[in-house]
Amino acid sequence: MTTNSSDLPLAISPRLAAIGIAVLTCVAYLNSFAGAFIFDDLTEVCQNPAMQQLFPPWDAMFKGQEAPARPLPYLSFAIDTNLWGRVPFGFHVTNLLIHVIASLALFNFVRLTLSSPRLRDRWGSLAVPLALAIAGLWAVHPLQTQAVTYIYQRIESMAGMFCLLSLAAFARAAASDWSRPWLCGSVAACAAAMACKENAVVLPVLLVLYDWFFSPVGTAALWRADVWRRRWYYLALALTWLILAATIASQAGKYQEFGDAKGSPLTYALTQPGVILHYLRLAIWPAGLCFEYSGWPGVRSVTVAHLPAYLAIATLVILTMIGTIQRRPGAWLGVMFLGTLAPTSSVLPVEALVNEHRMYLPLAPVVASIVLAAAEAFGRAAPWLSGGARGAARYALGLFGVAIVALTVGTLLRNYQYSSPTRLWSDVLEHDPGNYRALWSFAVLINKIGKESDTFELADKALERKPTCDVYNRLAFVHIQKGNYDTAERFCRRGLARQLAVLPPDNRYVLCTQGDLATALRMNGKIAEADAICTGVIEAMRRVLGADHQATLSAEQIMAEGLAERGDYQAAETLARDVLARAQKIRGRNDPIAINAAVVLARVLDTAGRTADAQRVVQEALDTVIRQGSRRENDRLMLEDLSVEFLERTGQLDEVVAIRRRHADQCERLHGMNSPLTASARIKYVLATAAQADARGNHTQAAEIYAQIYETYRQSLGADHARTQDLESKLNAARSRAAATPQSLP
């Protein structure tokens, strides 16, 4: 179809079209700013201490909590955290900005491609309106919401943005007689894409194939000679793979999704044709979108029911291969679709068989195919339509308007689901009532309002669906953070009992649950029991989880405390120093595990009577936290709390009382008035005032305070608890002094 731009009812400049795309995209995602932190947002952004500071930047770039860190997206998370704190609005602004840039890059890439020598005669006069239609529909399509509105999947959208920028820069270089600045820009964007996500691995291959399809050179031999002139460009592209390789190497052991894959590469490959057809169905008719597909069944053997999907995908692959060999430009759409899906929808098995965000880039060739097919149809129908070419253009414009409005409304409705975790996970359960991640997430939500029996019911259902699900660990962690150690212990014991019923004792998830149980016991003052658990599983932890795993390091910290309690100070110090060195090397000096390791070493040294050495260890850790600008006030409070214990022994009680009072106020501000942590801080403050009164000779007043706290300890901890017995000794001593001093000093 050839049509002059003067025949169109509306002429549009590239700049005006770009502005229109940006406006449409912002309108479609206007309500995304109300989106909450969900799922991986919580663990990888909100609870990741590496996000709390920007310097050194590699801390944020290479330190994930549970998922592998992707350098550039994680650095952007840290920037947002330091700009906005834990306010989702600012993160959504960044996500939308990335999507707008990606949409504009796609617009320019399509416009330049349609204006290239091989397509100029056919589509050149319509390059701008067709590029506007393709980029606009792609930008507002509801299938993109998971990559844009879900904050953590900025990883996908940022990688897609840099891929499109690299392709657009290469297309501009081709249109500018291979301008070096544009080629350098293409390489730089390719390198940035490699630093965003692993699926960018296909980008250099796509660029070579794009050159093959759209280079004006005629024969293959001439094309090879022409490419040889750009050999340095392609060498630079190949070198960007080193960035990806280095990133993967730095995150070794973090790719849990491969260990949790549901089957073999063959099973994964047999499942993906059906998945790809599902993606295509959502691209054409985006109804039934779902945030989580953990219930999608894997295909382990081919049946008659699967044949249509296999035939459809096989046909697409064969036609694309034939078109590529014959150098037909239309085959580029198949190459881009299959190429961008290949890293996640081929034979490499990962846990999630389906994820809608994987269609972020592959959606572009699908939309382009539909738009170009519609343009071809309208061009052929023009002679039979009233008004000819102008009438066909008006009909096409009207159809585009209807599609844009419908897709925008769909995106706005989909964004609404992300405004509340409850709403989002309810939608998942409507699609899959047994979805373990939805059940797990609801258990966490119900746990927050204190309905323990309902929490147990949901968590048990999640474990039935997936025994390796760490739902009870996460629930226990929440209570440990709040100071509810008895509750955390109950959750760990229940989860461990259910896991051991179906999993071997050395399963990695069972070992992690045992480690969490030991942590809950240790925090509750039950050091001996915690030490016994860790001693029994430490060899399995080192073998299965690795010596540098968080659970292994935590278990060894507990063992060091246990050794000190038994009087083996030398072994305790050796182990504590080894754990501290490993934690600082692998996780960084400011990481919570490293800070806890410093606290353990200080306690070991103090137990051995080396209080001065213990004070130095605490002060070094405290200096690190302050120097690196950590916003994790709990770490600072913990270190200062231990430091205050040392001050108390040296008789600096006035300073101790002042610090204890400040800590109590800070805990109330951080955790609320009714938090167990706040209650503990208040008790420590009151006990400090009692010690101060006792030191000043007000023994009767001190005894009264000790008596009140002793009764609280006796009822909550029991008469045999170490804290209760220690306080009983102080109470008896104060009473003896009061009896010996009839008139206390004022």
C-alpha positions in Angstrom: 0.0 0.0 0.0 1.4 3.4 -0.9 -0.3 6.6 0.2 1.0 10.1 0.2 0.9 11.9 3.5 -1.0 14.7 1.8 -3.9 12.2 1.3 -4.3 11.8 5.0 -7.0 13.8 6.9 -4.4 14.7 9.5 -0.7 15.3 9.1 1.3 14.8 12.2 4.9 15.6 13.0 7.3 13.2 14.8 7.5 15.6 17.7 3.8 16.0 18.1 3.4 12.2 17.8 6.0 11.7 20.6 4.2 14.1 22.8 0.9 12.3 22.2 2.5 8.9 23.1 3.8 10.4 26.4 0.5 11.9 27.3 -1.4 8.7 26.5 1.0 6.7 28.6 0.7 9.0 31.6 -3.1 9.0 31.4 -3.2 5.2 31.3 -1.0 4.9 34.4 -2.4 8.0 36.3 -3.9 5.8 39.0 -0.8 3.6 39.3 0.6 6.1 41.8 -1.8 4.7 44.4 -0.2 1.3 44.1 1.1 -0.3 47.3 4.4 -2.2 47.9 3.6 -5.9 47.3 5.5 -9.2 47.2 9.1 -8.8 46.2 8.8 -5.0 46.7 8.8 -5.7 50.4 11.8 -8.1 50.6 14.0 -6.6 47.9 13.3 -2.9 48.4 11.6 -2.1 51.7 13.5 -4.6 53.9 16.8 -4.6 52.0 19.4 -2.6 54.1 21.5 -2.1 51.0 18.8 0.3 49.7 19.3 2.7 52.6 22.4 4.4 51.4 23.8 5.4 48.0 27.5 5.2 48.9 29.3 3.1 48.0 26.8 2.5 45.1 27.9 -1.2 44.6 26.3 -2.1 47.9 22.9 -1.3 46.5 23.8 -2.6 43.0 24.9 -6.1 44.0 23.0 -6.9 47.3 19.6 -8.5 47.1 17.8 -10.1 50.0 16.4 -13.3 48.5 16.5 -12.6 44.7 19.6 -11.9 42.6 20.5 -8.2 42.5 20.4 -6.6 39.1 22.8 -3.6 39.2 21.0 -0.7 37.5 17.5 -1.4 38.7 18.7 -2.0 42.2 20.7 1.2 42.1 17.5 3.0 41.0 15.6 1.4 43.9 18.2 2.8 46.3 17.9 6.3 44.7 14.2 6.2 45.1 14.5 5.0 48.7 16.8 7.9 49.6 14.5 10.3 47.8 11.1 9.1 49.0 11.7 6.8 51.9 9.2 4.0 52.0 6.5 5.9 50.1 5.3 3.9 47.0 4.3 7.1 45.1 7.9 8.1 44.1 8.8 4.5 43.0 5.7 4.5 40.7 6.8 7.9 39.2 10.2 6.3 38.3 8.5 3.2 36.8 6.2 5.4 34.7 9.1 7.5 33.5 10.9 4.4 32.4 7.9 3.2 30.5 7.4 6.6 28.8 11.0 6.5 27.6 10.6 3.0 26.4 7.5 4.0 24.5 9.2 6.9 22.8 12.2 4.6 21.9 9.8 2.2 20.3 8.1 5.0 18.4 11.4 6.1 17.0 12.6 2.6 16.2 9.4 1.8 14.3 9.4 5.1 12.5 13.0 4.7 11.4 12.5 1.1 10.4 9.4 1.9 8.3 11.4 4.7 6.6 14.4 2.5 5.9 15.4 1.8 2.3 13.8 -1.6 2.2 10.4 -0.4 3.5 10.4 3.2 2.4 8.4 2.7 -0.8 5.7 0.7 1.0 5.4 2.4 4.3 7.5 5.5 4.3 4.7 8.0 3.8 2.8 6.5 6.8 5.9 5.9 9.0 4.9 8.5 11.6 1.2 7.6 12.1 1.9 3.9 12.0 4.7 4.3 14.6 2.4 6.4 16.7 -0.3 3.7 16.6 2.1 0.9 17.4 3.9 2.7 20.2 0.7 4.1 21.6 -1.1 0.8 21.7 1.9 -0.9 23.2 2.3 1.7 25.9 -1.3 1.6 27.2 -1.9 -2.2 26.8 -3.1 -3.8 30.1 -0.7 -6.6 29.6 2.1 -4.2 30.5 0.8 -3.4 33.9 2.8 -6.1 35.7 6.0 -4.7 34.3 5.1 -1.0 35.1 2.7 -0.9 38.1 4.5 -3.7 40.0 7.5 -1.8 41.4 9.9 -4.7 41.5 9.4 -5.5 37.9 11.1 -2.3 37.0 13.8 -4.8 36.3 11.9 -6.0 33.3 10.8 -2.6 32.1 14.2 -1.0 32.5 15.9 -3.8 30.6 13.2 -3.4 27.9 13.8 0.3 27.8 17.5 0.0 27.2 16.9 -2.7 24.5 14.6 -0.4 22.6 17.0 2.5 23.0 19.8 0.3 21.6 17.7 -0.8 18.6 16.5 2.8 18.0 20.1 4.1 18.1 21.2 1.5 15.7 18.3 2.3 13.3 19.3 6.0 13.5 22.9 5.1 12.8 21.9 3.2 9.8 19.8 6.1 8.6 22.8 8.5 9.1 25.4 6.6 7.1 26.5 4.7 10.2 27.1 7.6 12.4 29.6 6.7 15.1 27.9 8.6 17.9 24.7 6.7 17.3 26.6 3.4 17.1 28.3 4.2 20.4 24.9 5.1 21.9 23.6 1.7 20.8 26.5 -0.1 22.5 26.1 1.9 25.7 22.3 1.1 25.8 23.1 -2.6 25.2 25.6 -2.6 28.0 23.0 -0.9 30.3 20.4 -3.6 29.3 22.9 -6.3 30.3 23.2 -4.7 33.7 19.4 -4.8 34.1 18.3 -8.4 33.5 19.5 -11.6 32.0 17.0 -11.7 29.2 19.0 -8.9 27.5 21.4 -11.6 26.4 19.6 -11.8 23.0 20.0 -8.1 22.2 23.3 -8.4 20.2 21.9 -11.2 18.1 18.8 -9.1 17.5 20.9 -6.2 16.3 22.8 -8.4 13.9 19.6 -9.8 12.5 18.1 -6.3 12.2 21.1 -5.4 10.2 20.5 -8.4 8.0 16.9 -7.6 7.4 17.1 -3.9 6.8 20.6 -3.2 5.4 20.2 -1.8 1.9 23.0 -4.0 0.6 21.7 -6.6 -1.8 23.5 -10.0 -1.6 24.6 -11.9 1.4 28.3 -11.5 0.3 28.0 -7.7 0.0 26.2 -7.6 3.4 29.1 -9.5 5.0 31.6 -7.1 3.5 29.5 -4.2 4.7 29.2 -5.6 8.2 33.0 -6.1 8.3 33.3 -2.3 8.1 31.3 -2.2 11.4 33.3 -5.0 13.0 34.3 -2.8 15.9 30.7 -2.1 16.7 29.8 -5.8 16.8 32.9 -6.6 18.8 31.8 -4.0 21.3 28.4 -5.5 21.4 29.8 -8.9 22.1 31.9 -7.5 24.9 28.7 -6.4 26.7 28.0 -10.0 27.4 30.9 -9.8 29.9 28.8 -7.4 32.0 26.0 -10.0 32.1 28.5 -12.8 32.9 30.0 -10.8 35.7 26.6 -10.0 37.2 25.5 -13.6 37.1 28.8 -14.7 38.7 28.4 -12.1 41.5 24.9 -13.4 42.3 25.8 -17.2 42.2 23.5 -19.0 44.6 20.8 -16.4 44.5 18.9 -17.8 41.5 16.5 -19.8 43.6 14.0 -20.0 40.8 16.2 -22.5 39.0 16.4 -24.7 42.0 12.6 -24.5 42.5 11.8 -25.3 38.9 8.9 -27.7 38.5 10.5 -30.1 36.1 13.3 -30.8 33.6 14.2 -28.7 30.6 12.1 -31.0 28.5 9.0 -30.5 30.7 9.6 -26.8 30.6 9.9 -26.8 26.8 6.8 -28.9 26.4 4.8 -26.4 28.6 5.9 -23.2 26.9 4.0 -23.5 23.6 0.7 -23.4 25.5 2.1 -20.5 27.6 3.1 -18.6 24.5 -0.4 -19.0 23.0 -1.8 -17.7 26.4 0.4 -14.7 26.0 -0.8 -14.1 22.4 -4.4 -14.5 23.6 -3.8 -11.8 26.3 -2.1 -9.6 23.7 -5.2 -9.7 21.5 -7.9 -9.9 24.2 -6.4 -8.8 27.6 -9.2 -10.2 29.8 -8.3 -12.6 32.6 -5.0 -11.1 33.5 -3.5 -12.6 36.7 -0.6 -11.5 38.9 0.6 -15.0 39.8 0.5 -18.3 37.9 2.1 -20.7 40.3 -0.8 -23.2 39.7 0.0 -23.4 35.9 0.4 -27.2 35.2 3.6 -28.4 33.7 3.4 -30.7 30.6 5.3 -33.9 31.1 4.1 -35.8 28.1 2.5 -34.8 24.8 -1.2 -35.5 24.3 -3.6 -34.8 21.5 -4.9 -31.8 23.4 -1.4 -30.2 23.2 -0.9 -30.7 19.5 -2.6 -27.4 18.3 -0.3 -25.3 20.5 2.8 -27.2 19.3 1.7 -26.9 15.6 1.0 -23.2 15.9 4.3 -22.4 17.5 6.2 -24.8 15.1 4.6 -23.0 12.2 5.6 -19.6 13.5 9.2 -20.8 14.0 9.4 -22.3 10.6 7.9 -19.3 8.8 10.3 -17.0 10.7 13.3 -19.1 9.8 12.3 -19.2 6.1 11.7 -15.5 6.1 15.0 -14.9 7.8 16.9 -16.9 5.2 15.1 -15.2 2.4 15.7 -11.8 4.1 12.0 -10.9 4.1 11.5 -7.8 6.3 8.2 -9.1 7.7 10.0 -12.0 9.3 11.8 -9.5 11.6 8.5 -9.4 13.7 8.7 -13.1 14.3 12.4 -12.9 15.1 11.9 -10.1 17.6 8.9 -11.9 19.2 10.6 -15.3 19.5 14.0 -13.9 20.3 12.8 -11.7 23.2 10.8 -14.6 24.6 13.5 -17.2 24.2 15.4 -16.6 27.5 12.3 -17.3 29.5 10.0 -19.4 27.2 12.3 -22.1 25.8 14.2 -24.9 27.5 15.8 -23.1 30.6 13.5 -24.2 33.5 12.6 -21.7 36.1 10.0 -22.0 38.9 7.5 -19.7 37.3 6.2 -21.2 34.1 4.2 -18.1 33.3 4.7 -14.4 34.0 2.9 -11.6 32.3 5.8 -9.2 32.6 7.8 -11.4 30.2 5.7 -10.0 27.4 7.0 -6.4 27.9 9.2 -6.5 24.8 7.6 -9.3 22.9 4.3 -7.4 22.9 5.8 -4.8 20.5 6.1 -7.1 17.4 2.6 -8.5 18.2 1.1 -5.0 18.2 3.1 -4.1 15.1 1.8 -7.1 13.2 -1.8 -6.2 14.0 -1.4 -2.5 13.1 0.5 -3.2 9.9 -2.0 -5.9 8.9 -4.9 -3.4 9.6 -3.1 -0.7 7.6 -2.7 -3.1 4.7 -6.4 -4.1 4.9 -7.5 -0.5 4.9 -5.3 0.3 2.0 -6.7 -2.6 -0.1 -10.3 -1.6 0.9 -9.8 2.1 0.1 -11.1 1.9 -3.5 -14.4 0.5 -2.2 -14.8 2.9 0.7 -16.4 6.3 0.5 -13.8 9.0 0.3 -11.1 6.6 -1.0 -7.8 6.8 0.7 -8.9 9.7 2.9 -12.0 7.7 4.0 -9.8 4.7 4.8 -7.5 6.9 6.8 -10.5 8.2 8.8 -11.8 4.7 9.5 -8.3 3.7 10.6 -8.1 6.7 12.8 -11.4 5.9 14.4 -10.5 2.3 15.0 -7.2 3.4 16.6 -9.1 5.8 18.9 -11.5 3.1 20.0 -8.6 0.7 20.6 -6.7 3.3 22.6 -9.6 4.2 24.8 -10.5 0.5 25.4 -7.0 -0.5 26.3 -6.5 2.6 28.5 -9.6 1.8 30.4 -8.4 -1.8 30.8 -5.1 -0.6 32.1 -6.7 1.8 34.6 -8.9 -1.0 35.9 -5.9 -3.3 36.2 -3.9 -0.7 38.0 -6.7 -0.5 40.6 -5.9 -4.1 41.5 -2.4 -3.1 42.6 -3.7 -0.4 45.0 -4.1 -3.0 47.7 -2.4 -6.3 48.4 -5.8 -7.7 49.6 -7.4 -6.7 46.3 -4.6 -8.1 44.2 -4.3 -11.5 46.0 -8.1 -11.8 46.0 -8.0 -11.5 42.2 -5.3 -14.2 42.0 -7.4 -16.6 44.1 -10.4 -16.0 41.8 -8.3 -17.4 39.0 -6.6 -20.1 41.1 -8.2 -20.9 44.5 -5.2 -23.0 45.6 -2.5 -20.5 44.6 0.1 -21.0 47.4 1.6 -17.5 47.0 -1.8 -15.9 47.4 -2.6 -18.0 50.4 0.8 -17.2 51.9 0.3 -13.5 51.3 -3.1 -13.6 52.8 -1.7 -15.4 55.8 0.8 -12.5 56.3 -2.0 -10.0 56.0 -4.3 -11.8 58.5 -1.3 -12.2 60.8 -0.9 -8.4 61.0 -4.4 -8.1 62.6 -3.6 -10.8 65.2 -6.0 -13.6 64.0 -3.6 -16.5 64.7 -6.0 -19.4 64.0 -6.9 -18.0 60.6 -3.3 -17.4 59.9 -2.4 -21.0 60.7 -5.3 -22.2 58.4 -4.1 -20.2 55.4 -0.4 -21.0 56.0 -1.2 -24.7 56.3 -3.1 -24.6 52.9 -0.1 -22.8 51.3 2.2 -25.6 52.6 -0.1 -28.3 51.3 0.2 -26.7 47.9 3.9 -26.3 48.1 5.8 -27.9 51.1 8.9 -25.8 50.4 7.0 -22.6 50.8 8.6 -20.6 53.6 5.3 -19.0 54.8 5.9 -19.8 58.5 9.4 -18.5 58.4 8.1 -15.1 57.1 5.4 -15.0 59.7 7.9 -15.8 62.4 10.2 -13.1 61.1 7.5 -10.5 61.4 7.0 -11.4 65.1 10.7 -11.5 65.8 10.9 -7.9 64.4 8.1 -6.9 66.8 9.6 -8.6 69.8 6.8 -11.3 70.0 9.3 -14.1 70.5 6.8 -16.6 72.0 4.6 -16.2 68.9 7.5 -16.5 66.6 8.5 -19.7 68.3 5.0 -21.2 67.8 5.0 -20.3 64.1 8.4 -21.9 63.6 7.5 -25.1 65.4 4.2 -25.5 63.5 5.9 -24.9 60.2 8.8 -27.2 61.0 6.4 -30.0 62.0 4.4 -29.8 58.8 7.6 -29.6 56.6 9.2 -32.6 58.3 6.0 -34.6 57.6 6.7 -34.4 53.8 10.3 -33.3 53.4 13.7 -34.8 54.4 15.5 -33.3 57.4 18.3 -31.9 55.2 16.0 -30.1 52.8 17.1 -26.5 52.5 13.7 -25.1 53.5 13.6 -27.4 56.6 17.0 -26.2 57.6 16.0 -22.6 57.2 13.0 -23.1 59.4 15.1 -24.8 62.1 17.5 -21.8 61.9 14.6 -19.4 62.4 13.3 -21.4 65.3 16.7 -21.2 66.9 16.7 -17.5 66.4 13.3 -17.1 68.0 14.5 -19.2 71.0 17.7 -17.2 71.3 15.8 -13.9 71.3 13.6 -15.3 74.0 16.5 -16.0 76.2 16.5 -19.8 75.6 20.2 -20.0 74.5 20.7 -23.6 75.5 17.8 -24.9 73.4 18.7 -22.7 70.5 22.3 -23.9 70.7 21.3 -27.5 70.7 19.2 -27.1 67.5 22.0 -25.3 65.7 24.6 -27.8 66.8 22.5 -30.6 65.4 21.9 -29.1 62.0 25.1 -27.0 61.3 26.9 -29.6 59.2 23.8 -30.0 57.0 23.5 -26.2 56.7 27.1 -25.8 55.6 26.6 -28.7 53.1 23.2 -27.7 51.7 23.0 -24.0 52.2 26.6 -23.1 52.1 28.9 -21.5 54.7 28.0 -18.0 53.7 24.2 -18.4 53.8 22.3 -16.2 56.2 20.8 -19.2 58.1 24.3 -20.8 58.5 25.8 -17.5 59.7 23.0 -17.0 62.2 23.2 -20.6 63.5 27.0 -20.2 64.0 26.4 -17.0 66.0 24.0 -18.9 68.3 26.6 -21.6 68.7 29.3 -19.1 69.6 27.0 -17.8 72.4 26.3 -21.3 73.5 30.1 -22.0 73.8 30.5 -18.9 75.9 27.7 -19.9 78.1 29.4 -23.2 78.8 32.7 -21.4 79.6 34.6 -22.4 76.4 35.6 -18.8 75.7 38.5 -19.5 73.3 36.3 -21.6 71.0 33.5 -19.1 71.3 35.7 -16.2 70.3 37.3 -18.1 67.4 33.9 -19.0 66.0 32.4 -15.6 66.6 35.4 -13.8 64.8 35.2 -16.2 61.9 31.4 -15.6 61.5 32.0 -11.8 61.7 34.7 -11.9 59.1 32.6 -13.9 56.7 29.5 -11.8 57.2 31.4 -8.6 56.6 33.2 -10.0 53.5 30.1 -11.5 51.8 27.3 -9.2 53.0 29.1 -6.0 53.9 29.9 -4.3 57.2 26.6 -2.6 57.4 24.4 -5.7 56.8 22.2 -6.8 59.7 23.9 -10.2 59.7 27.3 -8.6 60.1 26.0 -6.2 62.8 24.5 -9.2 64.7 27.8 -11.0 64.4 29.5 -8.0 66.0 27.0 -8.1 68.8 27.6 -11.8 69.4 31.4 -11.3 69.4 31.0 -8.5 71.9 28.8 -10.6 74.2 31.3 -13.5 74.0 34.2 -11.2 74.9 32.2 -9.6 77.7 31.2 -13.1 79.1 34.9 -13.9 79.1 35.6 -10.8 81.2 37.1 -8.8 78.4 34.6 -5.9 78.6 37.1 -3.3 77.1 37.6 -5.5 74.0 33.8 -6.0 73.8 33.3 -2.2 73.9 35.7 -1.7 71.1 33.9 -4.2 68.9 30.5 -2.5 69.6 31.9 0.9 68.9 33.5 -0.2 65.6 30.1 -1.6 64.5 28.3 1.5 65.7 30.7 3.8 63.9 30.1 1.8 60.7 26.4 2.2 61.0 26.6 5.9 61.6 29.4 6.5 59.0 27.5 4.8 56.2 24.3 6.7 57.0 22.2 3.6 57.7 18.5 4.4 58.3 18.0 1.1 60.1 17.5 2.7 63.5 16.9 -0.7 65.1 20.6 -1.6 64.4 21.8 1.5 66.0 19.5 1.0 69.0 20.7 -2.6 69.4 24.4 -1.5 69.4 23.8 1.4 71.7 21.8 -0.8 74.0 24.8 -3.2 74.4 27.1 -0.3 74.9 24.9 1.0 77.7 25.2 -2.4 79.4 28.9 -1.9 79.5 28.5 1.7 80.8 26.2 0.4 83.6 28.9 -1.8 84.9 31.3 1.1 85.1 28.9 3.0 87.3 28.1 5.8 84.8 24.4 5.5 85.8 23.3 9.1 85.0 24.4 8.7 81.4 22.8 5.2 81.3 19.4 6.6 82.5 19.5 9.4 79.9 20.3 6.9 77.1 17.7 4.4 78.3 15.0 7.1 78.3 15.9 8.2 74.8 15.8 4.6 73.6 12.4 4.0 75.1 11.1 7.1 73.3 12.7 6.0 70.0 11.2 2.5 70.3 7.7 4.0 70.9 8.1 6.1 67.8 9.4 3.2 65.7 7.2 0.4 66.9 4.2 2.0 68.8 3.3 2.2 72.4 2.0 -1.3 72.7 4.9 -3.1 71.0 6.9 -5.6 73.1 10.1 -3.9 72.0 8.8 -0.6 73.4 7.7 -2.4 76.7 11.2 -3.9 76.9 12.9 -0.5 76.4 10.6 1.0 79.1 11.5 -1.7 81.5 15.2 -1.2 80.9 14.7 2.5 81.5 12.9 1.8 84.8 15.5 -0.7 85.9 18.2 1.9 85.2 16.4 4.4 87.4 16.2 1.8 90.1 20.0 1.2 89.9 20.6 4.9 90.0 18.4 5.3 93.1 20.2 2.3 94.7 23.6 3.9 94.0 22.5 7.2 95.5 21.4 5.4 98.7 17.6 5.3 98.0 17.5 1.6 98.6 13.8 1.5 99.6 12.8 3.2 96.3 15.1 0.9 94.3 13.6 -2.2 96.1 10.1 -1.0 95.3 10.9 -0.7 91.6 12.7 -4.0 91.5 9.7 -5.7 93.1 7.3 -4.4 90.5 9.5 -5.5 87.6 10.2 -8.8 89.3 6.5 -9.6 89.5 6.1 -8.8 85.8 9.1 -11.1 84.9 7.8 -13.9 87.1 4.4 -13.9 85.5 5.6 -13.5 81.9 9.0 -15.3 81.9 8.6 -17.7 84.9 10.4 -17.8 88.2 13.2 -20.0 86.7 14.1 -17.7 83.8 17.6 -16.2 84.0 16.3 -12.6 83.8 13.9 -13.3 86.6 16.5 -14.8 88.9 19.0 -12.0 88.2 16.4 -9.4 89.1 15.5 -11.4 92.2 19.1 -11.1 93.3 19.0 -7.3 92.8 15.7 -7.1 94.7 17.1 -9.0 97.7 20.2 -7.0 97.7 18.3 -3.7 97.6 16.0 -4.9 100.4 19.0 -5.9 102.6 20.6 -2.5 102.1 17.3 -0.8 102.8 16.9 -2.8 106.0 20.5 -1.8 107.1 19.8 1.9 106.3 16.7 3.0 108.2 16.6 6.4 106.6 17.5 6.5 103.0 19.3 9.4 101.6 17.2 11.9 99.7 
